[in-house]
């Protein structure tokens, strides 16, 4: 497993992402497990694995065991969008275990560390729209 994109969500609704190279410590963990932040470079933090996807973009699903890719028949849940009641769809999803082909892992902060999460990910730059610059273009 080479590179994995870690996406961390905090209580305010903001999310931060970081690419980590050595993710062998996460392989074998399942959705719903708590991991120590020291494993991925965030000392003092604890994270809950809430989701992820494989190298083809198929989402991880809690009710499929293992790290294999399967086609399921479902009418709700992760990866399923049904407009009408009673409609079932056959969709390809990945199991609940982080494997070698997992490229994205979604995490939720369960325990804060000594440093703020913004400091660990670096300054987040929010785009501010300059009204005067837009008026000059017209």
Backbone torsions as a table, in degrees:
resi	resn	phi	psi	omega
1	UNK	NA	117.8	-172.9
2	UNK	-92.5	-78.5	-177.0
3	UNK	-114.3	140.8	176.4
4	UNK	-132.9	135.1	176.0
5	UNK	-89.5	121.4	178.1
6	UNK	-99.8	126.3	177.1
7	UNK	-117.5	117.7	-174.8
8	UNK	-110.4	127.0	176.6
9	UNK	-107.1	138.9	177.7
10	UNK	-108.7	-177.0	-174.6
11	UNK	-70.1	-22.8	-178.2
12	UNK	-80.9	-9.0	-179.6
13	UNK	99.5	-4.4	177.1
14	UNK	-80.3	149.8	176.3
15	UNK	-127.8	148.5	-178.0
16	UNK	-128.7	144.9	179.1
17	UNK	-129.2	150.0	-178.6
18	UNK	-152.2	142.8	176.4
19	UNK	-98.3	125.3	177.0
20	UNK	-111.9	143.4	-176.6
21	UNK	-86.8	-47.7	-176.1
22	UNK	-97.6	97.6	-177.1
23	UNK	-115.1	21.8	-179.4
24	UNK	-65.0	-23.3	-179.5
25	UNK	-72.9	-17.5	-179.0
26	UNK	-93.8	-20.9	-178.1
27	UNK	-60.7	132.5	179.7
28	UNK	97.6	-8.8	177.8
29	UNK	-82.4	150.5	-176.8
30	UNK	-111.7	164.6	175.6
31	UNK	-60.7	138.3	-179.4
32	UNK	91.4	-6.4	178.1
33	UNK	-83.8	150.8	175.4
34	UNK	-98.9	133.9	178.1
35	UNK	-121.9	150.5	176.9
36	UNK	-76.8	142.3	179.2
37	UNK	-68.3	-21.5	179.0
38	UNK	-61.5	-28.1	-179.0
39	UNK	-66.5	-28.0	-176.7
40	UNK	-118.7	11.2	173.5
41	UNK	97.1	18.3	177.4
42	UNK	-122.0	88.5	-174.7
43	UNK	-70.3	138.0	178.8
44	UNK	89.0	-11.9	-178.4
45	UNK	-95.5	156.5	169.2
46	UNK	-130.0	141.0	-176.6
47	UNK	-127.1	151.4	174.2
48	UNK	-108.9	129.2	178.3
49	UNK	-78.3	117.1	-176.6
50	UNK	-108.8	-15.6	-179.0
51	UNK	176.5	-171.9	179.6
52	UNK	166.2	-175.9	177.8
53	UNK	-152.5	162.2	-179.2
54	UNK	-92.8	-171.6	-174.8
55	UNK	-68.1	-16.3	177.4
56	UNK	-99.7	-1.7	177.8
57	UNK	93.4	5.7	178.9
58	UNK	-76.2	135.6	-174.8
59	UNK	-77.6	151.3	174.0
60	UNK	-78.2	145.4	-178.4
61	UNK	-133.8	135.5	-171.8
62	UNK	-69.0	-29.5	-176.2
63	UNK	-87.0	2.0	175.0
64	UNK	-108.1	118.6	-175.8
65	UNK	-84.7	147.8	178.2
66	UNK	92.4	-170.7	179.8
67	UNK	-114.6	19.0	-177.9
68	UNK	-83.1	165.0	177.4
69	UNK	-105.3	127.4	-178.2
70	UNK	-136.7	161.2	173.1
71	UNK	-100.0	125.5	-179.4
72	UNK	-115.9	159.8	175.1
73	UNK	-110.4	113.3	-175.3
74	UNK	-146.8	162.2	176.8
75	UNK	-119.3	-0.2	176.7
76	UNK	-161.8	169.9	176.6
77	UNK	107.8	-168.1	-176.7
78	UNK	-65.2	127.9	178.3
79	UNK	85.1	1.1	-176.2
80	UNK	-119.3	127.4	174.5
81	UNK	-127.0	107.5	-179.1
82	UNK	-114.6	129.2	-179.4
83	UNK	-86.1	-39.4	-176.3
84	UNK	-104.0	150.0	-179.4
85	UNK	-72.9	136.9	176.9
86	UNK	90.2	0.4	-179.5
87	UNK	-90.6	130.9	175.8
88	UNK	-109.9	142.9	179.2
89	UNK	-122.3	147.1	173.4
90	UNK	-98.5	117.1	-176.8
91	UNK	-130.2	150.7	175.9
92	UNK	-90.0	128.6	178.2
93	UNK	-136.9	169.5	178.6
94	UNK	-110.0	152.6	-179.8
95	UNK	-66.3	178.3	-172.4
96	UNK	-85.1	-0.3	-176.9
97	UNK	-103.3	135.8	177.5
98	UNK	-71.0	125.0	-177.9
99	UNK	-120.7	-168.9	-179.1
100	UNK	-68.0	-28.3	-176.5
101	UNK	-95.6	5.4	177.5
102	UNK	-74.2	127.5	-178.0
103	UNK	-114.0	-14.2	178.8
104	UNK	-139.1	134.8	177.8
105	UNK	-129.0	128.3	177.6
106	UNK	-96.9	131.1	-177.8
107	UNK	-125.8	152.4	175.0
108	UNK	-123.5	136.6	-179.1
109	UNK	-74.4	124.6	175.4
110	UNK	-107.9	-25.1	178.6
111	UNK	-140.5	125.3	-179.6
112	UNK	-77.6	147.9	174.2
113	UNK	-94.6	-171.4	-178.2
114	UNK	-73.1	-35.3	178.5
115	UNK	-91.7	151.9	175.8
116	UNK	-71.5	152.6	-176.8
117	UNK	-65.9	-30.5	178.2
118	UNK	-63.8	-36.1	180.0
119	UNK	-68.1	-35.6	-178.2
120	UNK	-72.1	-33.6	-179.6
121	UNK	-92.8	-8.7	-176.4
122	UNK	93.9	171.1	-179.3
123	UNK	-66.2	132.9	174.7
124	UNK	-93.8	127.3	-178.8
125	UNK	-101.1	114.4	176.7
126	UNK	-92.9	138.1	-179.4
127	UNK	-75.7	129.8	174.8
128	UNK	-110.9	132.1	-176.9
129	UNK	-85.0	123.5	179.5
130	UNK	-88.0	109.6	-175.8
131	UNK	-65.9	-40.7	-178.1
132	UNK	-65.5	-35.8	178.7
133	UNK	-66.9	-36.5	178.3
134	UNK	-68.9	-34.7	179.9
135	UNK	-69.0	-33.7	-179.6
136	UNK	-68.1	-28.9	-179.3
137	UNK	-69.7	-30.8	-176.0
138	UNK	-73.7	NA	NA
